[in-house]
Every structure is written in structure tokens, then in C-alpha cells.
Amino acid sequence: MRRTTVYALLLLGSLGSGSALANTDCGQPGDTPGRFGPFDYRDPTKGEERWLVEKAHFTLYMEEMALYGFSQQGQQLPEEATGWGLIAGNLDYTLYAFPNHARALYAMAIWQLRLSKQNPSSLHSQIGTTRLLTAECYFQRAISFTPNDPLVYHAYGAYLQKAGDLRKAAIQYQKAIEIMPDAPEPHYNLGLLYLQLNDYKKASEEADRAYALGYPLQGLKKKLAAAQQRASN
């Protein structure tokens, strides 16, 4: 599966109505001497560093636990107990080593969004510690580190869309499209967003672009057809 496809798959589900947590002082990548990194995730010379970080810290288990609160990868750690700190620590480590790791950014953001709905006081009490920044901060740090990485903007847009901040999400998708105009995923997600805003014309335009560029999933097409059918009745 292509790296960006995961955001569109997740957005086909029900979307949240939460909002981002308030920002703390975000700092800058590399602001803690002695820590591993920071490295550009796209750098072809950093394959060994990517392997080390993803093997130990950003495993499929950690990604699934962050996104869903459960994993199909073996023994489960209860999210409300030791698993809470384990997820936070490993995602933070990954995003310090590779600030523009788009999948880890999205996982951290969705994890915080889920927990802010379940137990906001617990999550807020950890924000600003040495181990955890806000989701917004991780995205800001990534953008300051690699302002030309389209996958960061795409992940940011997917998170904001999931959080219900649709107009800000559209801006991030458009930035991703400016950098990688031939990638179908941002067009697809932007089409879903316009559909949420009941802007069927723009949704149809983005759907056409996504499918012309080879996007395989038919969810947007089906949702658009159903919405237009309801509007005509």
C-alpha cells in the first residue's frame, strides 16, 4: 500500500468533530542535544537510521495502537496503563529522529485526538512535558524542518479533516497538491472534504482529478453519487 493511501482509507470512516489541543512552545527539531536525529525522512542516505527507528520505535504495533487503540500484532498493552506512555514515548522518539515522518505524524495526531475525546484532562496534563508536544507542534516542527515535503502537508490535512477543521484541512491539501500535483491522494481527500461541505461541484472536480491520476478506491465516487441523488430528490 502506498504511504499516503492510509489517510484516505481512514477518512472513509466516520469523521470526528473534535478540535486540536492548544499549542505549547513547540521548539525546533534538534533542540535537545544528545538525542538521535533529526534527519530528513526522504534522505536516501539515511536508510539505516530509518530501519533502526522503525524497527524499535515506529513498529506496525505502535502505529495501529495509536490509530485505533488496538492492534492485530500480538500481545496488547492497555492504552490506559503502561501502553499510554509507551505509545507517547515511541512516537515522540520517532518524530524527533525524523520530524517529517508523515505516517508517524498522522499516528501521533490521531492518537492525541482519540485520547482528547476519551480523557482530555489526562492528555492535557502530559502536553508540554519533555516527552510530549501537541499534535500541532509536531506538524509545525516538521514544516519548519522540511517545508517542501508534500506528505507532511497531506498528513496534516488528513488530521485536521478528522478533527473537523475542514477549511484549514483544505489549505493543507492544497499545499500538498502544489508540491505533488500528480499524486491522486490529496485530490481524493480534498474531494471528500468538499463533499462534507456540500460543495458538489468542487468535490466532483477533485474526484475527476483523483481518478484520472489512477486512484483505485471508489468510495468518493459512490458517496458523491449518493449525495447528488439526495440533493435532486
Secondary structure, 3 states (H helix, E strand, C coil): CCCCHHHHHHHCCCCCCCCCCCCCCCCCCCCCCCCCCCCCCCCHHHHHHHHHHHHHCCCHHHHHHHHHCCCCCCCCCCCCCHHHHHHHHHHHHHHHHCCCCHHHHHHHHHHHHHHHHHCHHHHHHHCCCCCCCCHHHHHHHHHHHCCCCHHHHHHHHHHHHHHCCHHHHHHHHHHHHHHCCCCHHHHHHHHHHHHHCCCHHHHHHHHHHHHHCCCCCCHHHHHHHHHHHHHHC
